[in-house]
Amino acid sequence: MKYVATGDTSVQRPNPPRQRTQSPSDDSAAEPGIHTRTAVVIAVTAAAAAVVAAAAVVVVVVVVVVVVVVVVVVVAVVVIVPY
């Protein structure tokens, strides 16, 4: 078999598989911030949810107290004052 020059001297090779620069055990040491950031986001979200829930409870308690006071005043005015 004779070699015929076509002018293209590049050799077509399939792309070699990419080599990992770190072993899987090194991943946590390479980027320790990812899991820490996730934990911080979860903690901040939980804290914000707790603050919102506490605020909602306070609002409900205040509304209930105001309603009770208004009812007591109305009952006092309607029932007690005429006598």
C-alpha positions as a Markdown table, in Angstrom:
| # | Residue | x | y | z |
|---|---|---|---|---|
| 1 | Met | 0.0 | 0.0 | 0.0 |
| 2 | Lys | 1.4 | 3.4 | -1.0 |
| 3 | Tyr | 1.1 | 6.5 | 1.1 |
| 4 | Val | -0.5 | 9.3 | -0.9 |
| 5 | Ala | 0.1 | 12.8 | 0.5 |
| 6 | Thr | -3.1 | 14.8 | 0.5 |
| 7 | Gly | -1.6 | 17.9 | 2.1 |
| 8 | Asp | -3.4 | 17.3 | 5.4 |
| 9 | Thr | -0.7 | 16.2 | 7.8 |
| 10 | Ser | -3.0 | 16.4 | 11.0 |
| 11 | Val | -3.9 | 13.1 | 12.5 |
| 12 | Gln | -7.5 | 12.7 | 13.5 |
| 13 | Arg | -7.7 | 11.2 | 17.0 |
| 14 | Pro | -10.7 | 10.9 | 19.2 |
| 15 | Asn | -10.7 | 13.2 | 22.1 |
| 16 | Pro | -9.0 | 11.6 | 25.1 |
| 17 | Pro | -11.1 | 11.3 | 28.2 |
| 18 | Arg | -10.5 | 14.2 | 30.5 |
| 19 | Gln | -8.3 | 13.4 | 33.5 |
| 20 | Arg | -9.5 | 14.5 | 36.9 |
| 21 | Thr | -7.1 | 16.8 | 38.5 |
| 22 | Gln | -8.3 | 15.8 | 42.0 |
| 23 | Ser | -9.5 | 12.5 | 43.4 |
| 24 | Pro | -13.0 | 12.4 | 44.7 |
| 25 | Ser | -11.7 | 12.5 | 48.3 |
| 26 | Asp | -10.1 | 15.9 | 47.5 |
| 27 | Asp | -13.3 | 17.5 | 46.4 |
| 28 | Ser | -14.4 | 18.5 | 49.9 |
| 29 | Ala | -11.0 | 19.9 | 50.7 |
| 30 | Ala | -10.8 | 21.7 | 47.4 |
| 31 | Glu | -14.1 | 23.6 | 47.8 |
| 32 | Pro | -15.1 | 23.5 | 51.5 |
| 33 | Gly | -17.3 | 26.6 | 51.0 |
| 34 | Ile | -20.0 | 24.9 | 49.0 |
| 35 | His | -21.4 | 22.8 | 51.8 |
| 36 | Thr | -20.8 | 25.6 | 54.3 |
| 37 | Arg | -22.7 | 28.1 | 52.2 |
| 38 | Thr | -25.6 | 25.7 | 51.7 |
| 39 | Ala | -25.8 | 25.2 | 55.5 |
| 40 | Val | -25.7 | 29.0 | 56.1 |
| 41 | Val | -28.4 | 29.5 | 53.5 |
| 42 | Ile | -30.6 | 26.9 | 55.2 |
| 43 | Ala | -29.9 | 28.3 | 58.7 |
| 44 | Val | -30.7 | 31.9 | 57.6 |
| 45 | Thr | -33.8 | 30.7 | 55.8 |
| 46 | Ala | -34.9 | 28.8 | 58.9 |
| 47 | Ala | -34.2 | 31.9 | 61.1 |
| 48 | Ala | -36.1 | 34.2 | 58.8 |
| 49 | Ala | -39.1 | 31.7 | 58.8 |
| 50 | Ala | -39.0 | 31.6 | 62.6 |
| 51 | Val | -39.0 | 35.4 | 62.8 |
| 52 | Val | -41.9 | 35.6 | 60.4 |
| 53 | Ala | -43.8 | 33.0 | 62.3 |
| 54 | Ala | -43.1 | 34.8 | 65.6 |
| 55 | Ala | -44.3 | 38.1 | 64.1 |
| 56 | Ala | -47.4 | 36.4 | 62.8 |
| 57 | Val | -48.1 | 35.0 | 66.3 |
| 58 | Val | -47.6 | 38.5 | 67.8 |
| 59 | Val | -50.0 | 40.0 | 65.3 |
| 60 | Val | -52.6 | 37.4 | 66.0 |
| 61 | Val | -52.3 | 37.9 | 69.8 |
| 62 | Val | -52.6 | 41.7 | 69.4 |
| 63 | Val | -55.6 | 41.4 | 67.2 |
| 64 | Val | -57.3 | 38.9 | 69.7 |
| 65 | Val | -56.5 | 41.3 | 72.6 |
| 66 | Val | -57.9 | 44.3 | 70.7 |
| 67 | Val | -61.1 | 42.4 | 69.8 |
| 68 | Val | -61.6 | 41.2 | 73.4 |
| 69 | Val | -61.1 | 44.7 | 74.7 |
| 70 | Val | -63.6 | 46.2 | 72.2 |
| 71 | Val | -66.1 | 43.5 | 73.0 |
| 72 | Val | -65.7 | 44.1 | 76.8 |
| 73 | Val | -66.1 | 47.9 | 76.3 |
| 74 | Val | -69.2 | 47.5 | 74.1 |
| 75 | Val | -70.8 | 45.0 | 76.5 |
| 76 | Ala | -70.0 | 47.4 | 79.4 |
| 77 | Val | -71.5 | 50.4 | 77.6 |
| 78 | Val | -74.6 | 48.5 | 76.4 |
| 79 | Val | -75.3 | 46.5 | 79.6 |
| 80 | Ile | -73.9 | 48.4 | 82.6 |
| 81 | Val | -74.2 | 52.0 | 81.7 |
| 82 | Pro | -78.0 | 52.1 | 81.3 |
| 83 | Tyr | -78.4 | 51.0 | 84.9 |
